[in-house]
Amino acid sequence: MQKLKRIFALIGAILLIGMYVITLVLGLTASPNAPNMLMASIACTVIIPCLIYGFMLVARVLDNRDNSEDKNEEEQS
């Protein structure tokens, strides 16, 4: 489970760094689509960490559920 958390953290960090770079580049360009893409990039900068946090919560709950089922099986044996 620790490897899964590290993988999610690494993917999240890479995505956030990419979003910050894209946000900076789009903020400095003057193309007609730049404002829309800039808003999408800023929204993703907020949404991606929230999704990663949610994945971590679900992983923690599922891990605890698996551990409690193993303990119940050991107690019944």
CORBEL-V81068 format. One record per backbone hydrogen bond with DSSP energy under -0.5 kcal/mol. NH is the residue of the N-H (numbers start at 1). CO is the residue of the C=O. Records with the same first field share a line. If there is no record, write none. Layout:
NH->CO, CO
This chain:
5->1
6->2
7->3
8->4
9->5
10->6
11->7
12->8
13->9
14->10
15->11
16->12
17->13
18->14
19->15
20->16
21->17
22->18
23->19
24->20
25->21
26->22
27->23
28->24, 25
29->25
34->31
37->33
38->34
39->35
40->36
41->37
42->38
43->39
44->40
45->41
46->42, 43
47->43
48->44
50->46
51->47
52->48
53->49
54->50
55->51
56->52
57->53
58->54
59->55
60->56
61->57
62->58
63->59
64->60
65->61
66->62
67->63
68->64
69->65
70->66
71->67
72->68
73->69
74->70
75->71
76->72
77->73
